[in-house]
Amino acid sequence: MVTLLFMQILRRIKFQNAIFIPLVGIMLGNIIDSITTFFAYKLNIIQSISAWLQGDFSMIIKGRYELLYISIPLLVVAFFYANKFTIAGMGEDFATNLGLNYNRVVNVGVGIVALVSSLVIITVGRIPFLGLIVPNTITIFQGDNMRNNIINTALSGAIFLLICDILGRIIIYPYEIPISLTVGVIGSVIFLYLLVRGNR
């Protein structure tokens, strides 16, 4: 859902391709990741950093997920701002002509995206392709109206994660494949399909 908000705000600022925007984020994330890995190597904590950042639900127990509660009011704010985010996604000139304070809405949206993303990464770790495939799939079928898409995106993302988590627990039972690996494999296939479909 956070990526849906991010794409809605930034879609018309510099890039027209909705899939290209998160790819820029992935590239910048990899640059930051390489810097982090460099310092982890220097301090001899590479294994700790890798285990901490890899998306995995096996360590989500009482006392380790409570930070996610902070995201609930942020998501409520995102829901009430949804129509403004939709208008902001149409471009600065269009939004300003409709009387919208464009810069304030964009700043609120980027702030929500940054805070919720950091809370999820701290709690669960990185889960690749989730923010690419779910919001884009919902947008393809339902259009760009964020208020109509926000709940469906959240539910679809949760269902997709649940299916991937069940697969990760079944494939090599009694062992478990991290959720980031199952989502990465399935998500990459769906992502390639979306790219091919977009080219057509």
C-alpha positions in Angstrom: 0.0 0.0 0.0 2.9 2.3 0.7 4.3 1.9 -2.8 0.8 2.7 -4.2 1.0 6.0 -2.4 4.6 6.6 -3.5 3.7 5.9 -7.2 0.6 8.0 -7.0 2.5 11.1 -5.8 5.6 10.7 -8.0 4.0 9.4 -11.2 3.8 12.7 -13.0 6.6 14.5 -11.4 9.5 13.2 -13.6 8.5 9.8 -15.0 5.5 8.6 -16.9 6.1 4.9 -16.4 4.6 3.7 -13.0 6.9 0.7 -12.9 10.0 2.8 -13.5 9.6 4.8 -10.3 10.1 1.9 -7.8 13.0 0.7 -9.9 14.8 4.0 -9.2 14.1 3.4 -5.5 15.6 -0.1 -5.8 18.7 1.3 -7.5 19.2 3.9 -4.8 18.5 1.3 -2.1 21.2 -0.9 -3.6 23.7 2.0 -3.4 22.9 2.5 0.2 23.1 -1.3 0.8 26.6 -1.4 -0.7 27.7 1.4 1.7 26.2 -0.5 4.6 27.9 -3.7 3.5 31.2 -1.9 3.3 30.9 -0.7 6.9 29.6 -4.1 8.1 32.7 -5.7 6.5 35.0 -3.3 8.2 33.3 -3.9 11.6 33.1 -7.7 11.0 29.3 -7.8 11.3 28.2 -8.9 7.8 26.3 -11.9 9.0 24.3 -9.9 11.5 23.4 -7.3 8.9 22.4 -9.9 6.3 20.2 -11.8 8.8 18.6 -8.6 10.0 17.7 -7.2 6.6 16.5 -10.5 5.1 12.7 -10.6 5.2 11.6 -13.4 7.5 8.5 -14.0 9.6 10.0 -16.7 11.8 11.3 -14.2 14.4 8.1 -12.1 14.6 7.1 -12.9 18.2 5.7 -10.9 21.1 8.0 -7.9 21.8 9.3 -7.7 18.3 6.3 -6.4 16.2 4.8 -3.7 18.4 6.5 -0.9 16.4 4.1 -1.7 13.5 1.3 -0.2 15.6 2.8 3.2 14.9 2.0 2.8 11.2 -1.8 2.5 11.9 -2.4 6.3 12.4 -0.1 7.0 9.4 -2.3 4.7 7.2 -5.4 6.4 8.5 -3.9 9.8 7.4 -3.1 8.3 4.0 -6.7 7.1 3.6 -8.1 10.6 4.4 -5.5 12.2 2.0 -6.2 9.6 -0.7 -8.2 12.0 -3.0 -5.5 14.7 -2.6 -2.8 12.2 -3.5 -4.8 11.2 -6.6 -5.0 14.9 -7.7 -1.3 15.5 -6.9 -0.5 12.5 -9.1 -1.9 14.4 -12.0 0.9 16.9 -11.9 1.8 20.1 -10.1 0.1 22.5 -12.5 -3.2 20.5 -12.6 -3.3 20.2 -8.8 -2.5 23.9 -8.2 -5.3 24.9 -10.6 -7.7 22.9 -8.5 -6.6 24.8 -5.4 -4.5 22.0 -3.9 -1.4 22.9 -1.8 0.8 20.6 -3.9 4.0 20.8 -1.9 2.3 20.1 1.4 0.4 17.1 0.0 3.6 15.7 -1.6 5.5 16.2 1.7 2.8 14.5 3.7 2.8 11.5 1.3 6.6 11.1 1.2 6.7 11.4 5.0 4.1 8.6 5.3 6.0 6.4 2.8 9.3 6.9 4.6 8.0 6.2 8.1 5.9 3.2 7.2 8.6 1.6 5.1 11.2 2.1 7.8 8.9 0.5 10.4 8.3 -2.5 8.2 11.9 -3.0 7.3 13.0 -2.7 11.0 10.4 -5.3 12.0 10.3 -7.8 9.1 13.2 -7.0 6.9 13.2 -6.4 3.1 10.6 -8.1 1.0 11.5 -7.7 -2.7 8.9 -7.1 -5.5 5.9 -6.8 -3.2 5.6 -3.1 -3.7 6.1 -3.4 -7.4 3.6 -6.1 -8.4 0.6 -5.7 -6.1 0.0 -1.9 -6.5 0.7 -2.1 -10.3 -1.7 -5.0 -10.7 -4.5 -3.3 -8.8 -3.9 -0.1 -10.7 -4.1 -1.9 -14.1 -7.5 -3.3 -13.3 -9.0 -0.5 -11.3 -7.4 2.7 -12.5 -5.5 5.5 -10.6 -8.1 6.5 -8.0 -6.2 5.9 -4.8 -9.2 5.9 -2.5 -10.7 3.0 -4.4 -7.4 1.2 -4.6 -5.9 1.6 -1.1 -8.0 -1.1 0.7 -7.8 -3.6 -2.2 -4.0 -3.1 -2.4 -3.6 -3.7 1.3 -5.7 -6.8 1.2 -4.1 -8.2 -2.0 -0.7 -7.6 -0.6 -1.6 -9.4 2.7 -3.1 -12.4 0.8 -0.1 -12.6 -1.5 2.3 -12.6 1.5 0.2 -15.2 3.2 0.3 -17.5 0.2 4.1 -17.0 -0.2 4.6 -17.7 3.5 2.6 -20.9 3.4 4.6 -22.0 0.3 7.9 -21.2 2.2 6.8 -23.4 5.1 5.6 -26.3 3.0 8.3 -26.7 0.2 11.1 -28.0 2.4 9.1 -28.9 5.5 10.0 -29.1 8.4 12.4 -26.3 7.5 11.3 -22.9 6.3 12.3 -20.7 3.3 12.5 -17.0 4.2 9.5 -15.0 2.9 11.9 -12.7 1.0 13.0 -15.6 -1.1 9.6 -16.9 -2.0 8.2 -13.4 -2.7 11.3 -12.6 -4.7 11.0 -15.7 -7.0 7.2 -15.4 -7.5 7.3 -11.6 -7.7 10.1 -11.5 -10.3 8.0 -13.8 -12.6 4.9 -11.5 -12.2 7.1 -8.4 -12.6 8.5 -9.7 -15.9 5.0 -10.5 -17.1 3.9 -6.9 -16.2 6.9 -5.5 -18.2 6.1 -7.6 -21.2 2.4 -6.7 -21.0 3.3 -3.0 -20.7 5.5 -3.2 -23.9 2.6 -4.8 -25.8 
